[in-house]
């Protein structure tokens, strides 16, 4: 059985220990084999193992000589139950385990969370080629963009239409959400246009504004969802690649209930694992000419908020949003109706709400 409930606090680790499993899924129509990560609530027998260095899962970072750990235990027994599902979509040039700080946190709060390496990671024809012309590069990225939404729909089909490869777990098909960062944030906002299974969205510094900066993918959004899909935007005040002005534009174009919270002194990497490392790695990378401005404009990490604070910001608000709109949990609804900025300040998180004429409509109808 699960550990006992405590007072509701989405910022704290949930009551479930977390298990993780990797599966392969073949999309025969596109001839693509996807590696998929699934995080899930584990039995109480594994309590603490997901947080202990000796027992938690370790993995290699693709294309890097790095080993990392995540707050989950590999291939352990699941806590039986019917759970909401959250899909996580990773940023470009990244991978399915790029946000384990959030995926494991969600699973600890009673969600099944799933992520795959998107097509640009697994499909050989979408890999960069030597001596690639600008036209060939643009065509390759057009195909990568066109693959993103089908990737998510394929993953949903695998998890919803077929028995999960984890004994004792079922998916609540009326409680499916999506979270994504950057290119993955655009993906999270694009999927509801064509898939009615999505009931809630969390967009982390998403791409998709009408005026992208040089070298940033020119992805488009219609927001023609045809229904209300409550959406939470979590964005960074000092995002060089995807500036705040573009976030405001996307927010205003979103026709559903919505909320935006802006993390002060934060840049684009503040929504990833290992924030400090990823931010400084980006500043040190040899970038193509069209992206050289990134290194010139990005502030040193010492001038920005800590990764610990950023991860806490994302974890707590994402869980609260999904709890309120997928689980209809009254304590989450009450927190959303309170002074969120004050709640963040209590946890030493410096953030502010983006005011909008439609902000009030974000509040869910409270459950009995």
Order of alpha helices (4+ residues) and beta strands (2+ residues): beta-beta-beta-beta-beta-beta-alpha-beta-alpha-alpha-beta-alpha-beta-beta-alpha-beta-alpha-alpha-alpha-alpha-alpha-beta
